[in-house]
Amino acid sequence: MSSEKKPKPLPFVANFAAGAIAGISEILTFYPLDVVKTRIQLETGKSQFGLVGTFRNIVKQEGVGRLYRGLVPPLMLEAPKRAVKFASNDFWGKTYMGLTGESKMTQNLSVLTGCSAGATESFVVVPFELVKIKLQDKHSTYKGPIDVVKQIVRKEGPLGLYVGMESTFWRHVYWNGGYFGCIYQVKHLLPKPESAQAELFNNFVSGAIGGFAGTLLNTPFDVVKSRIQGAEKIPGVAPKYNWTYPALVKIASEEGFGALYKGFVPKVLRLAPGGGVLLLVVEFTLDVFRKALGPPYI
């Protein structure tokens, strides 16, 4: 039996900071694709332009700056959002391993841990997502993030900022379950890294595949979330979309099953490499922290 000591787990604040740094790196790189994705998802009926056409129309009709419309809320959000994602994944992983008596992570535990991290993350992101969707809508007349918040609170009260909570919950549960579950599996299938460069490559590949899997699982829930959060409330009129699963059925029956995957291409173009960037930056940053803190963390 080996007597080699395992490195001490990094403190919560290190995981939190690494997630925050990774999130900001990812959002600054891929944000325009998120704007295009939202525009496509908010279209009812058959999509008129697709990825390239929507991108061109935004630039031609509204200017390049519109591709960064609504950037402030997600930029403000990315630090706490991604920090919560990776810190809560670390927390739930340790918790479930302790409860089950496992000494290392397993495939089933990695999926359960990811889903739990997603559920935790969803409670943080709803108001920011709501503001972002309102600003990204082509018909938006809001002056900026503060104006969105003021108008929503004035019309609907503080709880109005949590419209779409249930659909956001499911969106994050499925994405994180697929993301972290795939990362575990892919890392075990890839050759064992023999160098720091190989380790970075493995992290990017496993994160990118995890990002693709998470996107494949959660896009229908993202479409519903966009529809719920993008709709303007009319007094006395019941909203067309309210609860997630009935909305999924309604969209599929009215627009076809493919409508549940509206915006999939720009979404996956962002979140597949974005998932790789996230994991790569997180692991790189954590390694920097380990070296800075020294033994017993390395």
Backbone bond lengths (Angstrom), bond angles and torsions (degrees), N, CA, C in turn:
res aa  C-N    CA-C-N  psi(-1)  N-CA   C-N-CA  omega(-1)  CA-C   N-CA-C  phi
1 M - - - 1.467 - - 1.533 110.06 -
2 S 1.320 116.98 130.78 1.460 121.21 -177.06 1.522 110.91 -70.33
3 S 1.351 114.85 137.82 1.466 120.01 178.19 1.531 110.90 -101.09
4 E 1.352 115.15 7.09 1.464 119.44 -178.71 1.531 110.76 -63.16
5 K 1.294 115.58 130.76 1.463 120.63 -178.30 1.532 110.45 -81.52
6 K 1.319 115.07 138.45 1.463 120.02 176.55 1.519 109.20 -82.22
7 P 1.346 117.12 145.04 1.468 119.37 176.93 1.526 110.52 -59.81
8 K 1.306 115.66 144.18 1.463 120.66 177.55 1.525 109.83 -67.73
9 P 1.360 118.43 136.56 1.476 120.03 177.93 1.517 111.21 -59.55
10 L 1.322 115.72 141.80 1.456 120.24 178.27 1.521 110.95 -65.96
11 P 1.316 118.69 151.67 1.471 121.18 179.19 1.523 111.10 -65.97
12 F 1.337 114.74 160.07 1.470 122.01 -179.04 1.521 112.07 -52.73
13 V 1.329 117.16 -41.69 1.468 121.34 -175.90 1.525 111.03 -62.38
14 A 1.339 117.95 -31.30 1.463 120.75 179.12 1.524 110.50 -69.07
15 N 1.336 117.05 -44.28 1.463 121.06 176.99 1.528 110.81 -63.85
16 F 1.327 115.87 -38.86 1.463 121.24 179.39 1.530 110.43 -63.27
17 A 1.338 116.58 -47.74 1.471 121.24 -178.58 1.522 111.42 -65.85
18 A 1.331 117.37 -40.49 1.469 120.76 179.74 1.522 110.81 -63.06
19 G 1.326 116.88 -42.07 1.461 120.63 177.65 1.519 111.77 -63.98
20 A 1.323 117.13 -38.70 1.463 121.25 179.72 1.528 111.34 -65.23
21 I 1.309 116.99 -45.38 1.466 121.53 179.66 1.528 110.40 -63.02
22 A 1.325 116.30 -42.90 1.469 120.90 179.83 1.523 111.21 -64.21
23 G 1.330 116.74 -41.94 1.459 120.74 -178.68 1.518 113.06 -62.69
24 I 1.324 116.10 -43.71 1.463 120.25 179.62 1.530 110.11 -65.40
25 S 1.335 117.74 -39.61 1.464 121.53 178.31 1.525 110.54 -60.88
26 E 1.332 116.28 -43.17 1.471 120.67 -177.54 1.518 112.01 -69.05
27 I 1.321 118.26 -43.78 1.471 120.57 -175.23 1.528 110.95 -68.32
28 L 1.320 118.43 -37.72 1.460 120.70 179.76 1.530 111.52 -67.31
29 T 1.319 116.55 -28.43 1.462 121.39 -178.63 1.525 112.52 -80.55
30 F 1.336 117.36 -39.85 1.467 120.05 -167.11 1.529 115.25 -117.49
31 Y 1.330 119.46 8.26 1.458 120.54 -172.51 1.533 115.53 -58.60
32 P 1.345 120.88 -42.14 1.478 119.29 -179.43 1.525 113.52 -53.71
33 L 1.337 117.64 -33.63 1.462 120.31 178.45 1.532 111.17 -66.04
34 D 1.322 116.54 -29.32 1.462 119.99 178.34 1.524 110.73 -70.02
35 V 1.339 116.86 -37.32 1.465 121.06 177.43 1.527 110.20 -63.74
36 V 1.336 116.67 -45.83 1.464 121.59 179.06 1.528 110.22 -62.23
37 K 1.306 116.84 -42.73 1.471 121.76 179.41 1.512 111.61 -59.41
38 T 1.322 116.75 -45.87 1.470 120.72 -179.14 1.524 111.12 -64.14
39 R 1.330 117.36 -42.05 1.461 120.54 179.35 1.526 111.04 -58.81
40 I 1.328 116.29 -44.12 1.466 120.77 -179.41 1.521 110.46 -65.36
41 Q 1.327 117.10 -41.47 1.467 120.83 -178.00 1.526 112.43 -67.37
42 L 1.324 117.49 -29.85 1.458 120.72 -178.29 1.526 112.38 -79.05
43 E 1.334 117.68 -12.08 1.463 120.92 176.67 1.529 109.41 -74.61
44 T 1.319 116.43 129.92 1.465 120.21 173.01 1.519 108.11 -93.80
45 G 1.328 116.23 150.22 1.453 119.64 -175.84 1.520 110.30 80.27
46 K 1.314 116.53 -164.17 1.458 121.47 -177.60 1.522 110.46 -71.04
47 S 1.335 115.55 135.27 1.462 119.95 178.91 1.528 109.81 -63.11
48 Q 1.318 116.68 131.92 1.461 121.34 -173.22 1.526 113.92 -83.14
49 F 1.314 117.51 -33.25 1.452 118.79 -169.20 1.532 115.03 -121.16
50 G 1.321 119.00 -26.98 1.450 120.17 -175.82 1.519 111.58 75.81
51 L 1.328 116.46 -172.50 1.465 122.15 -174.69 1.522 112.44 -61.41
52 V 1.330 117.08 -57.81 1.459 121.10 -175.03 1.530 110.96 -66.22
53 G 1.345 116.94 -43.98 1.464 120.64 -179.33 1.515 112.08 -63.15
54 T 1.331 117.04 -42.14 1.466 120.70 178.68 1.528 110.32 -64.13
55 F 1.316 115.69 -43.44 1.470 120.55 178.85 1.529 110.34 -59.88
56 R 1.331 116.62 -47.78 1.460 121.23 -179.53 1.528 111.75 -62.60
57 N 1.335 116.31 -42.78 1.467 120.24 -178.84 1.525 112.09 -63.41
58 I 1.317 116.12 -40.44 1.471 119.78 178.98 1.524 109.67 -61.91
59 V 1.339 116.09 -47.75 1.469 120.15 -178.26 1.524 110.83 -65.23
60 K 1.352 117.07 -43.62 1.462 121.81 -176.24 1.526 112.40 -68.99
61 Q 1.342 116.32 -45.34 1.454 120.63 -172.43 1.531 113.49 -89.99
62 E 1.323 116.77 -28.76 1.462 119.13 -172.40 1.526 113.94 -122.46
63 G 1.337 116.66 -9.98 1.455 119.95 179.57 1.514 112.94 94.00
64 V 1.331 115.63 157.44 1.466 121.36 -178.05 1.534 111.41 -60.72
65 G 1.333 116.14 -35.07 1.459 120.15 -178.42 1.516 113.67 -58.25
66 R 1.347 116.36 -25.31 1.461 120.10 -179.12 1.528 111.56 -66.11
67 L 1.328 116.56 -24.09 1.463 120.37 177.91 1.523 111.59 -66.52
68 Y 1.320 115.76 -14.63 1.468 120.24 177.25 1.518 111.64 -113.79
69 R 1.355 115.40 15.04 1.464 121.00 176.59 1.527 108.92 -64.80
70 G 1.316 117.11 129.88 1.462 120.14 -179.33 1.518 113.13 84.13
71 L 1.350 117.64 11.64 1.460 120.49 -178.20 1.523 112.71 -68.35
72 V 1.343 117.08 -33.55 1.470 119.65 -174.12 1.535 112.42 -59.79
73 P 1.360 119.22 -48.59 1.470 117.72 179.88 1.526 113.75 -58.68
74 P 1.381 119.40 -49.15 1.461 116.70 179.20 1.523 113.11 -67.49
75 L 1.350 116.76 -30.40 1.464 118.53 178.30 1.531 109.85 -66.83
76 M 1.331 116.07 -41.69 1.468 120.40 175.21 1.526 110.38 -65.18
77 L 1.331 114.56 -32.50 1.458 120.57 -175.87 1.520 112.84 -80.80
78 E 1.340 117.12 -33.53 1.454 119.80 -170.27 1.514 112.78 -57.32
79 A 1.338 117.11 -40.27 1.460 118.45 179.73 1.528 111.14 -59.86
80 P 1.365 118.67 -58.31 1.469 117.15 179.36 1.530 113.23 -66.97
81 K 1.360 117.57 -35.03 1.468 120.45 -176.64 1.526 111.62 -63.74
82 R 1.325 116.77 -55.43 1.466 119.76 -178.45 1.517 110.84 -70.04
83 A 1.331 116.09 -32.64 1.458 118.80 176.47 1.517 110.15 -62.52
84 V 1.338 116.55 -44.72 1.468 120.67 177.75 1.520 110.10 -63.56
85 K 1.357 117.13 -40.30 1.466 120.90 -179.41 1.525 111.48 -55.72
86 F 1.335 116.68 -55.36 1.461 120.01 -174.02 1.525 112.39 -78.10
87 A 1.337 116.58 -35.14 1.459 118.61 178.05 1.527 110.72 -68.36
88 S 1.345 117.49 -41.26 1.466 119.75 179.71 1.524 110.58 -72.31
89 N 1.342 117.23 -31.65 1.469 119.27 174.98 1.523 110.24 -63.03
90 D 1.323 115.72 -41.08 1.460 120.46 177.31 1.533 110.13 -65.16
91 F 1.338 116.45 -43.54 1.472 121.15 -179.27 1.528 111.52 -63.28
92 W 1.368 116.34 -50.45 1.461 119.25 -177.40 1.526 111.51 -67.27
93 G 1.339 116.48 -34.18 1.465 119.43 177.58 1.521 111.35 -60.61
94 K 1.327 115.89 -48.14 1.477 120.14 179.02 1.532 110.53 -64.22
95 T 1.343 116.43 -39.39 1.463 120.53 -179.02 1.526 111.33 -63.38
96 Y 1.338 116.93 -48.26 1.470 120.47 -177.85 1.520 111.88 -69.12
97 M 1.332 117.33 -35.07 1.469 119.49 176.44 1.525 110.24 -64.53
98 G 1.346 115.64 -38.45 1.462 119.66 177.47 1.519 112.16 -66.69
99 L 1.340 116.77 -41.36 1.463 121.22 -178.82 1.525 112.64 -68.62
100 T 1.340 116.60 -34.44 1.471 120.35 -177.21 1.522 112.67 -93.36
101 G 1.317 116.72 -11.12 1.459 119.82 -179.38 1.520 113.85 79.96
102 E 1.347 117.13 10.71 1.460 120.51 179.13 1.527 109.94 -76.41
103 S 1.329 116.18 141.53 1.464 119.89 179.02 1.519 111.34 -89.83
104 K 1.346 117.38 -20.38 1.458 122.00 176.19 1.507 110.52 -140.09
105 M 1.310 114.86 163.49 1.460 121.72 -177.76 1.522 110.63 -66.44
106 T 1.338 116.33 142.16 1.458 122.57 175.08 1.533 108.85 -117.09
107 Q 1.341 116.37 170.39 1.460 119.89 179.90 1.524 111.62 -59.99
108 N 1.332 116.80 -48.18 1.466 120.28 -178.70 1.524 111.81 -62.83
109 L 1.340 115.91 -41.72 1.461 119.35 179.63 1.529 111.80 -67.28
110 S 1.343 116.72 -33.09 1.464 119.35 179.95 1.523 111.06 -67.24
111 V 1.345 116.97 -37.07 1.470 120.42 177.22 1.529 110.01 -68.89
112 L 1.351 116.46 -45.78 1.463 120.90 179.44 1.528 110.98 -62.07
113 T 1.321 115.69 -41.06 1.457 120.66 178.79 1.527 110.72 -63.46
114 G 1.347 116.62 -44.72 1.454 120.97 179.53 1.522 111.98 -61.73
115 C 1.350 116.64 -44.32 1.468 120.36 178.57 1.519 111.25 -61.28
116 S 1.319 116.91 -40.92 1.467 121.08 179.77 1.524 110.81 -67.25
117 A 1.334 116.75 -38.82 1.467 120.38 176.89 1.526 110.34 -64.34
118 G 1.346 116.33 -39.60 1.463 120.48 178.24 1.514 112.21 -64.06
119 A 1.337 116.16 -41.82 1.461 120.20 178.58 1.527 110.37 -62.44
120 T 1.326 116.34 -41.74 1.465 121.05 178.67 1.528 110.45 -63.55
121 E 1.323 115.77 -45.37 1.469 121.70 -178.62 1.520 112.58 -62.27
122 S 1.340 116.44 -35.99 1.465 120.74 -174.61 1.527 112.34 -59.86
123 F 1.323 117.64 -33.88 1.465 120.73 -178.67 1.536 111.72 -68.58
124 V 1.330 116.51 -24.33 1.460 120.61 -179.30 1.525 111.18 -81.78
125 V 1.344 116.83 -35.39 1.464 120.16 -164.98 1.527 115.73 -88.77
126 V 1.342 118.73 -19.13 1.471 120.22 -169.30 1.529 114.38 -52.96
127 P 1.331 120.36 -54.07 1.476 118.73 -177.85 1.529 112.91 -59.47
128 F 1.335 116.90 -39.28 1.456 120.73 179.73 1.527 111.15 -67.01
129 E 1.333 116.46 -41.24 1.462 120.52 177.97 1.525 110.89 -63.28
130 L 1.322 116.34 -40.65 1.458 121.02 179.88 1.533 110.77 -61.68
131 V 1.317 116.65 -46.37 1.465 121.15 178.88 1.524 110.20 -62.71
132 K 1.323 116.67 -43.04 1.471 121.15 -179.49 1.523 111.30 -60.73
133 I 1.335 117.62 -46.43 1.465 121.92 -179.26 1.529 110.45 -62.12
134 K 1.330 116.80 -43.12 1.469 120.71 -179.95 1.526 110.97 -60.80
135 L 1.336 117.71 -37.91 1.459 121.63 -178.69 1.527 112.57 -78.47
136 Q 1.328 117.23 -29.68 1.462 120.90 -177.69 1.530 112.49 -78.99
137 D 1.320 117.81 -21.48 1.463 121.87 -179.97 1.533 109.93 -59.25
138 K 1.331 117.45 133.56 1.468 121.40 -178.64 1.523 112.50 -62.36
139 H 1.344 117.17 -23.95 1.460 121.08 -179.71 1.531 112.64 -92.37
140 S 1.329 116.12 6.19 1.461 120.28 -175.86 1.528 111.99 -62.22
141 T 1.325 115.70 133.14 1.470 121.23 176.38 1.528 111.15 -114.77
142 Y 1.318 116.70 7.55 1.462 120.72 -179.37 1.529 110.25 -70.19
143 K 1.333 115.63 146.09 1.461 120.83 -178.65 1.527 112.25 -79.92
144 G 1.314 116.56 -23.82 1.453 120.41 -178.93 1.513 110.32 170.11
145 P 1.344 117.93 -177.67 1.465 121.71 -176.76 1.528 114.23 -54.78
146 I 1.338 116.93 -44.28 1.465 120.11 -177.99 1.522 110.81 -63.79
147 D 1.331 115.94 -38.91 1.462 120.80 179.20 1.523 110.79 -63.58
148 V 1.336 116.72 -39.89 1.474 120.56 177.49 1.520 110.08 -60.21
149 V 1.319 116.20 -49.37 1.469 120.95 -178.58 1.533 110.76 -60.70
150 K 1.327 116.27 -46.53 1.469 120.23 -178.81 1.523 111.50 -59.58
151 Q 1.330 116.91 -46.26 1.462 120.24 -176.74 1.532 111.94 -68.40
152 I 1.329 116.52 -39.40 1.466 119.56 179.28 1.522 110.55 -65.48
153 V 1.332 116.76 -46.58 1.470 120.79 -179.51 1.527 110.58 -63.73
154 R 1.338 116.56 -39.30 1.474 120.26 -179.98 1.530 111.53 -65.41
155 K 1.316 116.91 -40.57 1.463 120.89 -176.91 1.528 113.61 -83.80
156 E 1.349 116.69 -36.85 1.462 119.69 -170.22 1.521 114.16 -123.09
157 G 1.320 117.14 -6.00 1.454 120.08 -177.17 1.519 110.91 84.70
158 P 1.329 117.91 172.36 1.469 121.69 -177.97 1.526 114.00 -56.06
159 L 1.338 117.48 -34.89 1.457 119.65 -179.28 1.530 112.34 -67.33
160 G 1.339 116.56 -16.32 1.460 119.74 175.88 1.516 112.89 -61.89
161 L 1.339 116.57 -22.12 1.460 121.08 178.34 1.529 111.48 -73.88
162 Y 1.336 116.62 -9.10 1.469 120.21 -179.87 1.521 112.47 -108.74
163 V 1.339 116.41 21.10 1.460 120.18 172.52 1.533 108.36 -62.60
164 G 1.322 116.60 132.61 1.458 120.52 -178.67 1.513 113.71 88.53
165 M 1.338 117.84 12.33 1.458 121.07 -178.64 1.527 111.84 -58.57
166 E 1.335 115.95 -46.21 1.472 119.37 -176.07 1.528 111.82 -65.31
167 S 1.336 117.09 -43.41 1.471 119.70 179.51 1.527 111.17 -69.00
168 T 1.332 117.14 -34.43 1.465 121.05 176.17 1.526 110.73 -64.82
169 F 1.334 115.77 -39.24 1.462 121.28 177.44 1.526 110.49 -56.81
170 W 1.339 116.49 -51.43 1.469 119.91 -178.59 1.520 111.20 -65.89
171 R 1.322 117.20 -38.63 1.471 120.78 179.51 1.520 110.74 -57.47
172 H 1.321 116.96 -45.33 1.461 120.60 -176.61 1.525 112.72 -77.89
173 V 1.318 117.18 -32.52 1.467 119.70 176.68 1.529 110.09 -61.54
174 Y 1.337 116.46 -48.35 1.466 119.63 -177.42 1.528 112.10 -69.96
175 W 1.342 117.15 -39.44 1.467 118.02 -178.54 1.532 111.17 -66.19
176 N 1.311 116.48 -46.89 1.469 119.45 -177.56 1.518 112.39 -68.76
177 G 1.339 116.79 -36.37 1.457 119.52 176.55 1.523 110.98 -61.60
178 G 1.338 116.31 -46.08 1.462 120.40 178.25 1.517 112.17 -67.68
179 Y 1.317 116.54 -40.56 1.472 121.65 -177.03 1.527 111.79 -64.79
180 F 1.326 116.40 -58.09 1.462 118.91 -176.19 1.536 111.88 -72.37
181 G 1.340 116.93 -32.00 1.466 119.59 176.92 1.517 111.33 -63.83
182 C 1.341 117.19 -42.41 1.468 121.45 179.29 1.525 111.73 -69.60
183 I 1.325 116.13 -38.73 1.465 118.91 179.31 1.531 110.14 -57.35
184 Y 1.333 116.44 -44.25 1.467 120.74 179.82 1.524 110.45 -59.90
185 Q 1.342 116.76 -48.06 1.458 121.37 -175.64 1.522 111.52 -67.77
186 V 1.339 116.52 -46.70 1.472 120.68 -176.36 1.527 110.84 -64.86
187 K 1.318 117.37 -40.22 1.469 119.97 179.45 1.524 111.34 -60.33
188 H 1.337 116.23 -33.35 1.460 119.86 179.46 1.531 111.92 -76.82
189 L 1.319 117.23 -22.40 1.459 121.04 179.42 1.528 112.24 -87.06
190 L 1.320 117.04 -27.08 1.456 121.04 -179.31 1.535 110.79 -74.15
191 P 1.350 117.24 152.10 1.473 119.50 176.61 1.524 111.01 -59.13
192 K 1.308 115.91 145.00 1.459 120.39 179.15 1.529 109.54 -62.77
193 P 1.341 118.38 125.43 1.473 120.44 -176.78 1.525 111.47 -67.13
194 E 1.336 114.86 135.95 1.462 120.32 179.93 1.525 112.09 -105.10
195 S 1.337 116.16 -1.96 1.465 119.72 -179.22 1.523 109.18 -148.79
196 A 1.330 115.74 169.05 1.465 120.55 178.90 1.523 110.67 -64.16
197 Q 1.342 116.96 -37.51 1.460 120.96 178.74 1.525 111.45 -64.87
198 A 1.331 115.94 -40.01 1.470 120.45 178.50 1.527 110.75 -66.54
199 E 1.328 116.48 -35.73 1.461 121.09 177.67 1.524 110.72 -64.65
200 L 1.343 116.01 -42.92 1.459 120.17 177.57 1.528 110.90 -63.66
201 F 1.337 116.54 -40.87 1.463 120.95 178.70 1.523 110.60 -62.10
202 N 1.332 117.41 -45.72 1.466 121.55 178.94 1.527 111.54 -61.01
203 N 1.331 115.78 -40.02 1.462 119.50 178.90 1.524 111.28 -64.39
204 F 1.345 116.04 -42.06 1.466 118.89 -179.84 1.531 110.90 -66.07
205 V 1.322 117.12 -45.70 1.473 121.00 -178.50 1.525 111.21 -63.40
206 S 1.324 117.03 -48.29 1.464 119.71 -178.65 1.525 110.98 -66.00
207 G 1.338 117.02 -37.34 1.458 119.95 177.70 1.511 112.59 -68.08
208 A 1.345 117.11 -37.53 1.460 121.10 179.16 1.524 110.95 -67.53
209 I 1.329 116.81 -43.13 1.475 120.22 177.87 1.529 110.01 -65.90
210 G 1.329 116.07 -39.72 1.461 120.01 175.96 1.515 111.68 -62.50
211 G 1.345 116.77 -39.85 1.455 120.95 177.63 1.523 112.05 -63.71
212 F 1.333 116.61 -38.20 1.468 120.65 177.43 1.528 110.62 -65.71
213 A 1.336 116.14 -46.13 1.470 120.28 -179.19 1.526 111.01 -63.16
214 G 1.330 116.46 -43.62 1.459 119.90 178.92 1.515 111.76 -62.23
215 T 1.335 116.71 -39.39 1.466 121.44 179.08 1.522 111.36 -66.97
216 L 1.315 116.58 -40.65 1.461 121.07 178.57 1.528 110.76 -61.00
217 L 1.319 116.53 -39.22 1.465 121.24 -178.45 1.531 112.60 -75.62
218 N 1.339 116.97 -36.94 1.463 117.56 -167.69 1.521 115.77 -103.09
219 T 1.348 118.91 -6.04 1.463 119.63 -177.10 1.529 113.82 -56.87
220 P 1.352 120.52 -44.02 1.473 118.63 177.70 1.526 112.76 -56.69
221 F 1.325 117.16 -37.01 1.463 121.21 -179.84 1.531 110.27 -73.34
222 D 1.333 116.65 -30.29 1.456 120.91 176.76 1.527 110.17 -70.09
223 V 1.344 117.38 -38.49 1.465 121.13 177.09 1.524 110.00 -60.88
224 V 1.331 116.44 -46.88 1.470 120.79 178.99 1.518 110.59 -61.79
225 K 1.327 116.97 -43.93 1.472 120.51 179.73 1.524 111.15 -59.64
226 S 1.332 116.53 -43.57 1.467 120.27 179.62 1.523 110.87 -63.16
227 R 1.336 117.18 -40.73 1.463 120.49 -179.40 1.537 110.56 -66.43
228 I 1.326 116.22 -43.26 1.470 120.32 -179.12 1.526 110.85 -65.51
229 Q 1.328 116.35 -46.25 1.464 120.15 -176.50 1.524 112.26 -77.29
230 G 1.332 117.92 -24.73 1.450 120.67 -178.56 1.514 113.98 -82.52
231 A 1.345 117.56 -17.56 1.464 121.04 -176.84 1.526 111.17 -74.93
232 E 1.316 115.70 141.19 1.463 120.66 174.74 1.526 108.71 -89.46
233 K 1.313 116.79 130.97 1.464 120.47 -179.12 1.529 110.54 -75.88
234 I 1.333 115.68 131.51 1.463 121.98 177.24 1.528 107.58 -113.35
235 P 1.325 118.08 121.76 1.464 120.58 -178.28 1.532 111.63 -54.95
236 G 1.328 115.46 131.89 1.465 120.88 177.34 1.508 114.51 83.00
237 V 1.346 117.40 -4.12 1.469 121.04 -179.60 1.521 109.06 -113.54
238 A 1.326 116.61 124.31 1.463 120.98 179.70 1.529 109.70 -69.21
239 P 1.331 118.01 134.14 1.463 119.92 179.83 1.529 111.30 -64.91
240 K 1.314 115.90 146.02 1.464 120.66 -178.99 1.519 110.75 -66.30
241 Y 1.330 115.53 -39.39 1.462 120.41 179.64 1.529 108.37 -117.48
242 N 1.327 115.58 131.67 1.451 119.39 -178.48 1.527 110.17 -134.84
243 W 1.333 116.73 -73.79 1.458 120.83 -179.99 1.527 110.16 -90.09
244 T 1.308 116.97 148.78 1.463 122.72 -169.43 1.526 114.40 -60.91
245 Y 1.321 117.46 -57.62 1.465 119.29 -171.17 1.532 112.84 -68.38
246 P 1.345 119.62 -40.47 1.478 118.32 172.59 1.527 111.80 -61.69
247 A 1.339 117.33 -35.16 1.467 120.55 178.86 1.525 110.95 -66.36
248 L 1.322 117.21 -38.01 1.470 120.90 176.58 1.525 110.60 -58.64
249 V 1.332 115.55 -45.30 1.470 120.76 -179.94 1.532 110.20 -64.75
250 K 1.335 117.03 -42.25 1.463 121.33 -177.40 1.528 111.15 -64.79
251 I 1.328 117.20 -45.46 1.468 120.63 179.80 1.527 110.31 -63.30
252 A 1.328 117.02 -44.19 1.469 120.73 -179.32 1.524 111.39 -64.16
253 S 1.334 117.41 -39.54 1.465 120.55 -177.79 1.524 112.00 -73.71
254 E 1.337 117.46 -34.67 1.465 121.06 -177.32 1.532 113.60 -86.33
255 E 1.339 116.22 -34.17 1.465 119.42 -172.78 1.528 113.55 -119.88
256 G 1.335 116.31 -3.23 1.456 119.58 -177.07 1.515 111.48 94.99
257 F 1.343 116.42 155.62 1.463 121.35 -177.29 1.531 111.49 -59.55
258 G 1.341 116.11 -34.74 1.459 119.53 -177.95 1.518 113.25 -60.78
259 A 1.347 117.23 -23.67 1.464 120.51 -179.92 1.522 111.45 -64.52
260 L 1.327 116.82 -23.84 1.467 120.29 178.60 1.527 111.37 -70.31
261 Y 1.328 115.84 -12.80 1.463 119.96 178.99 1.528 111.98 -114.21
262 K 1.337 115.79 24.37 1.458 119.66 174.03 1.529 109.52 -61.39
263 G 1.314 115.01 136.01 1.459 119.68 -179.98 1.512 113.57 79.22
264 F 1.358 117.26 8.50 1.467 119.75 -176.79 1.525 111.54 -63.45
265 V 1.348 116.56 -42.47 1.472 119.25 -175.87 1.528 111.86 -62.08
266 P 1.353 119.47 -54.99 1.468 116.97 177.83 1.525 112.94 -63.63
267 K 1.331 116.14 -31.36 1.469 120.07 -179.97 1.528 110.32 -66.32
268 V 1.341 116.30 -45.93 1.463 118.96 -177.98 1.531 110.70 -73.96
269 L 1.347 116.86 -30.85 1.462 119.37 175.68 1.521 111.30 -65.29
270 R 1.333 115.55 -26.65 1.459 119.11 175.87 1.531 111.53 -85.47
271 L 1.335 116.54 -50.45 1.465 119.89 -167.15 1.531 114.63 -85.38
272 A 1.336 118.52 -18.12 1.460 117.89 174.38 1.534 109.70 -72.40
273 P 1.346 118.73 -61.27 1.471 116.58 174.50 1.523 112.41 -65.34
274 G 1.357 116.11 -31.27 1.463 119.52 177.75 1.511 112.07 -61.98
275 G 1.349 115.93 -39.17 1.465 120.07 176.62 1.515 111.16 -63.89
276 G 1.358 115.66 -35.83 1.460 119.51 176.26 1.509 111.59 -66.93
277 V 1.334 116.09 -43.62 1.466 120.86 178.50 1.530 110.38 -61.47
278 L 1.341 115.82 -43.02 1.465 119.89 179.79 1.522 111.35 -56.45
279 L 1.341 115.59 -53.48 1.466 118.96 -176.05 1.523 111.00 -66.81
280 L 1.340 116.24 -40.08 1.462 119.94 -179.69 1.529 110.62 -60.80
281 V 1.343 116.86 -48.08 1.471 120.50 -178.02 1.527 110.90 -67.82
282 V 1.344 116.63 -39.81 1.468 119.96 178.23 1.520 110.88 -60.16
283 E 1.335 116.63 -50.56 1.462 119.65 -177.17 1.529 111.26 -66.28
284 F 1.335 116.56 -38.64 1.467 120.31 178.34 1.533 110.28 -63.02
285 T 1.341 115.61 -44.99 1.472 120.27 -178.29 1.527 110.99 -66.29
286 L 1.331 116.20 -41.63 1.463 119.40 177.84 1.528 111.08 -62.37
287 D 1.329 116.85 -36.95 1.465 120.47 178.20 1.524 110.61 -65.46
288 V 1.348 116.07 -37.99 1.469 120.00 176.32 1.527 110.15 -62.29
289 F 1.346 115.95 -43.11 1.468 120.09 178.66 1.532 111.15 -62.34
290 R 1.334 116.01 -41.71 1.471 119.33 -179.41 1.530 110.82 -60.57
291 K 1.332 114.96 -44.90 1.477 119.13 -178.62 1.538 110.75 -67.67
292 A 1.348 115.69 -37.56 1.459 118.99 179.99 1.532 111.61 -67.59
293 L 1.339 116.58 -38.22 1.461 121.25 -178.44 1.528 111.06 -80.49
294 G 1.350 115.58 -25.63 1.453 119.52 178.48 1.517 112.78 71.28
295 P 1.346 117.10 -167.13 1.468 120.15 177.60 1.516 109.53 -57.18
296 P 1.321 119.72 142.48 1.469 127.32 10.18 1.528 113.75 -96.68
297 Y 1.355 118.69 23.41 1.461 121.29 -176.46 1.526 113.16 -89.62
298 I 1.343 117.99 -10.55 1.462 121.15 178.25 1.522 109.62 -125.41
